[in-house]
Amino acid sequence: MAEYLFKFRDIKPYDQVGDQVLRRAININREEGIELEASDVAFGEAALSYICKTQVKATTLNRRSLSLGHLAA
C-alpha cells in the first residue's frame, strides 16, 4: 500500500519511519517480482469506499436517534 500511495496518489512519507516503510515495501515488491499497477488496489479502494459509506450511514442514524431521544422522555 505504501508504494501505491507514493506512486499513484503522490503521498510522500513525512518522516524517517515513513521513508523506511516505503523503501521496504518497494524492495519486497521488487524481490517478489511484483510490478505495481494503478489498478492493483481496486479491490481495496472499493472496500474502503464501502466502509466509509457504511460509517456515514451509521453516524447519521445515531445522530437521528440522539436528536429524537428527547421525544421519548
N, C-alpha and C positions, 0 to 999 in steps of 0.2 A: 504494500500500500504506500509506503514511504516513497518508493521510486515513482509510482504512478502520480502521486500528488506533486512531486517535483517536476516530472517531465511534462505532464499533461494539464496540470492545474496551476502551474507556476507558483507553487507554495514552497518557499525555501525554509530550511532549518534556521532557527534564530539563536541557537547556542551550540556549544561543542557537543553535547549529547545528541542533539538532533543531527548534526553533521555525521557523527559516528553511526547512528541508526541508518541514515541514508546510505552511507558508504557500505555498510554491512549488507543492506538489502540489495544494493546493486551487485555486490560481489557474489552473494548467494545466487541471485538470478543468473549471473554470468557462469558460475560454476555448474549450475543445473542446465545450462543451455537455454534459458528462458529469455526470449526477446519480447519485452513487454509492448503491447499494442494498446491504443486508447480504448478499444472495445473490450479489453480483457477484464475489466471490472464492472461490466454492465450489470451482472447479477448483484454485486454488492451495492451498486448505486440504486437499483430497483428495490432492494431490501431496505436500504436507508430511507428511501422515499416513502415506502410503506410504513415504516416505523414512525417517521415524522408525522405523517398524516394521522396515524392512529393516536399518537400522543396529543396532537392538536384537538382531535375529537374528544378524547378523554378529558382534557383540560377544560374544554368548552362545557362538557356535561357536568363536570364538578363545579364549575362556576355557576351554572344554572341551578344546580341543586342547592348550593350555598345561598344564592340570592333568593330562592323560593323557600328556604328553610324557615324564615321568619313568619311565613304564612301559616305554617303548621303549628306554631307555638301559640 
